[in-house]
Amino acid sequence: MRRAIGYLWASPNTLAAVAIGLLLCGRFRWVQGVIEIDGPWVRQTLNRLPIQPRAMTVGHVVFGTDLAALTVTRAHERVHVRQYERWGPAFIPVYLGWSLWLQLRGRDGYRENPFEVEAYAVDTPGPSMPDAADAESDRRWS
């Protein structure tokens, strides 16, 4: 029940992200309860952002520059998925508010953002590889 509430609470962001993924002609995959989207136009869009992320989460959707980026950033991005489940529609304004507040104080609005601090805490040095169970449970949407 709690998981269903998390999906519902994050659904406005998730639905917007799915629409963006469709507009960008992305390749959709279902991985561990999250939609992962990559493709040439997704990569171009991410590369145009100020921080040029390899992956970015919006609700229960993770955009990646490619499949390798989605794999390597999976643990980090799943932290953001859980944050969306907690914060729901408020996530984006609160995240951006923290970033702005930090920048106005002369600090790093990305790396020092509490949402990123929590997500980077799960990262380990070197690329992480999906285990066999993940590979078998993944379904590709095209």
Buried (B, 14 or more C-beta within 10 A) or exposed (E): EEEEEBBEBBBBBBBBBBEBBEEBEBBBBBBEEBBBBBBEEBBEBBEEEEEEBBBBBBBBBBBBBBEEBBBBBBEBBBBBBBBBBEBBBEBBEBBEEBBEEBBEEEEEBBEBBEBBEBBEEEEEEEEBEBEEEEEEEEEEEE
